[in-house]
Amino acid sequence: MIACKLIKEVAKAHKMNVLGIANREDNIQSIRVCQKLGARYIHTVYLPEENDMREDGRNYNNIWRWYID
């Protein structure tokens, strides 16, 4: 959560009010962090075969939208 607080301050300094977050669909801890932040779950996407993130066995990512207040 400390990193998220830092990111939030950087985003505010750059006049950003929305951030996108992607995490593994099976990463429960990361999902809980998104929920604690108040981020909104958008959907789960299938990663194309040529995507570099598939090298570690990942097939799907959750997409979240975090509204910075």
HUMO-V107181 format. One record per residue. N is the residue number from 1. RES is the residue in one letter. PHI is phi in whole degrees, -180 to 180 (none if undefined). NEAR is the number of other C-alpha atoms within 12 Angstrom. Layout:
N/RES/PHI/NEAR, N/RES/PHI/NEAR
//
This chain:
1/M/none/15, 2/I/-62/10, 3/A/-62/11, 4/C/-65/21, 5/K/-64/16, 6/L/-65/12, 7/I/-60/22, 8/K/-61/24, 9/E/-66/18, 10/V/-65/16, 11/A/-61/20, 12/K/-61/17, 13/A/-62/12, 14/H/-98/13, 15/K/61/13, 16/M/-93/17, 17/N/-120/18, 18/V/-140/20, 19/L/-125/27, 20/G/-96/23, 21/I/-128/28, 22/A/-124/29, 23/N/-145/29, 24/R/-64/28, 25/E/-66/24, 26/D/-105/17, 27/N/-94/16, 28/I/-60/13, 29/Q/-63/14, 30/S/-66/23, 31/I/-63/25, 32/R/-63/20, 33/V/-62/24, 34/C/-59/29, 35/Q/-65/18, 36/K/-64/16, 37/L/-70/26, 38/G/86/20, 39/A/-67/26, 40/R/-100/24, 41/Y/-69/26, 42/I/-100/17, 43/H/-174/18, 44/T/-108/19, 45/V/-115/18, 46/Y/-85/19, 47/L/-83/23, 48/P/-62/14, 49/E/-54/13, 50/E/-85/11, 51/N/-72/15, 52/D/-62/12, 53/M/-67/18, 54/R/-74/16, 55/E/-62/12, 56/D/-97/11, 57/G/90/15, 58/R/-79/22, 59/N/-117/22, 60/Y/-135/23, 61/N/-129/27, 62/N/-84/28, 63/I/-116/25, 64/W/-125/29, 65/R/-122/22, 66/W/-110/27, 67/Y/-88/20, 68/I/-86/24, 69/D/-94/16
//
